[in-house]
Amino acid sequence: MFRKSPPPPSVSLQNVDEVEKVFKRFDANGDGKISSTELRDVLGALGSDTSPEEIHRMMSEIDTDGDGFIDLKEFAEFHKSNGTGNTKAEDELKELKDAFNLYDKDKNGLISAKELYTVLKRLGEKCSLQDCSRMINSVDVDGDGHVNFEEFKLMMTNGKAPSR
């Protein structure tokens, strides 16, 4: 008898919720689709200096139905199969490193409460510097008042190393 191979990896329910949350962050006007302007604005708020050509390339890659917008299904598909050829663990680690670097404004390898506050404010989050200090302290394993990459990785993977 032949064994059925396991189904291809897909976005789990938890990931679907996370993807939808991120999608809504990009979809500034709430119309259910991401325009090139919304994509540019969010990337800019995150500190990315993305050229109009790069925005166009990204839109073309993700907008599979060619309507000029990215809907939730296209956004989820893009996140499910990013086509890098890397293993899932390598992709997860790179994503974590990219996210860490986004917060680590002074590039010293540590995220301070002030750096966290700056990024969250740019993203429109309503929080105080004190809230950010509490967040930092809740994951600051070595007690130095900052979050290093290992602490960040633990926090973002709920205490588990990225899957292999």
C-alpha positions in Angstrom: 0.0 0.0 0.0 1.1 3.5 -0.7 1.2 6.1 2.1 -0.4 9.4 1.5 2.1 12.2 1.8 1.2 14.9 4.4 -0.7 17.9 3.1 1.4 20.9 2.1 2.1 23.4 4.9 -0.6 26.0 5.2 -1.4 29.0 7.3 -2.7 27.6 10.7 -5.7 29.2 12.3 -3.5 31.1 14.8 -1.4 32.4 11.8 -4.6 33.3 9.9 -5.6 35.6 12.8 -2.1 37.1 12.9 -2.1 37.6 9.1 -5.5 39.2 9.3 -4.3 41.5 12.0 -1.2 42.6 9.9 -3.4 42.9 6.9 -5.8 45.3 8.7 -2.7 47.3 9.8 -1.8 47.8 6.2 -5.4 48.4 5.1 -5.5 52.0 6.5 -8.9 53.0 5.1 -10.5 49.6 6.0 -11.9 48.9 2.5 -10.7 45.3 2.6 -7.8 45.7 0.2 -4.3 47.2 0.3 -3.4 49.8 -2.3 0.2 50.7 -3.3 -0.1 53.9 -1.3 -1.1 52.0 1.8 1.8 49.6 1.3 4.2 52.5 0.9 2.8 54.3 3.9 3.2 51.3 6.3 6.6 50.5 5.1 7.6 54.1 5.5 6.2 54.1 9.1 8.4 51.1 9.8 11.4 53.1 8.7 11.8 51.5 5.2 12.8 53.8 2.4 11.2 51.7 -0.4 11.4 53.1 -3.9 8.2 53.5 -6.0 9.7 50.8 -8.3 10.1 48.4 -5.4 6.5 49.1 -4.3 5.3 48.3 -7.8 7.3 45.1 -7.9 6.0 44.0 -4.5 2.4 44.8 -5.6 2.8 42.8 -8.8 4.2 39.8 -7.0 1.4 39.7 -4.3 -1.6 40.9 -6.4 -2.2 37.7 -8.2 -5.6 38.7 -9.7 -4.1 41.9 -11.2 -6.8 44.2 -9.9 -4.2 46.7 -8.5 -4.9 45.8 -4.9 -3.9 43.1 -2.4 -6.9 41.4 -0.8 -6.7 39.3 2.4 -6.5 36.0 0.4 -3.6 37.3 -1.7 -1.9 38.6 1.4 -2.3 35.3 3.2 -1.1 33.3 0.2 2.0 35.5 0.0 2.8 34.8 3.6 2.1 31.1 3.3 4.4 30.6 0.3 7.1 33.2 0.2 9.1 31.3 -2.5 12.5 32.0 -1.0 13.7 28.4 -1.2 14.8 28.5 2.4 13.6 26.1 5.0 10.8 27.2 7.2 13.2 27.6 10.1 15.5 29.8 8.1 12.7 31.9 6.9 11.3 32.3 10.5 14.8 33.2 11.8 15.3 35.8 9.1 11.8 37.3 9.7 12.6 37.5 13.4 16.0 39.1 12.7 14.3 41.6 10.4 11.7 42.4 12.9 14.3 42.8 15.7 16.3 45.1 13.5 13.2 47.2 12.9 12.9 47.9 16.6 16.7 48.2 17.3 17.0 51.8 16.0 20.5 52.5 17.2 21.7 49.0 15.9 23.4 48.1 19.2 21.8 44.7 19.3 19.4 45.6 22.1 15.8 46.9 22.1 15.2 49.6 24.7 11.8 50.7 26.0 12.3 54.0 24.1 13.0 52.1 20.8 9.9 49.9 21.3 7.8 53.0 22.1 9.0 54.8 19.0 8.1 52.0 16.7 4.7 51.3 18.3 3.8 55.0 18.1 4.6 55.0 14.4 2.3 52.1 14.0 -0.5 54.0 15.7 -0.4 52.0 18.9 -1.7 53.8 22.0 0.9 53.0 24.7 3.1 54.9 27.1 6.8 54.7 27.6 6.0 53.1 31.0 3.9 50.4 29.2 6.8 49.7 26.9 9.1 49.4 30.0 6.8 46.8 31.4 6.8 44.9 28.1 10.6 45.0 28.0 10.8 43.8 31.7 8.4 41.0 31.1 10.8 39.3 28.6 14.1 40.6 29.9 15.7 37.3 31.0 19.1 38.7 31.9 17.8 41.7 33.7 19.7 44.4 31.8 16.7 46.5 31.0 16.8 45.7 27.3 15.7 42.9 25.0 18.5 41.2 23.1 17.9 39.0 20.0 17.6 35.7 22.0 15.1 37.2 24.4 13.2 38.7 21.4 13.2 35.3 19.7 11.9 33.6 22.8 9.1 36.2 23.2 8.1 36.0 19.5 8.0 32.2 19.5 6.2 31.9 22.8 9.2 30.4 24.5 9.8 27.9 21.7 12.7 27.8 19.2 11.5 28.3 15.6 10.2 25.0 14.1 12.5 23.0 11.9 
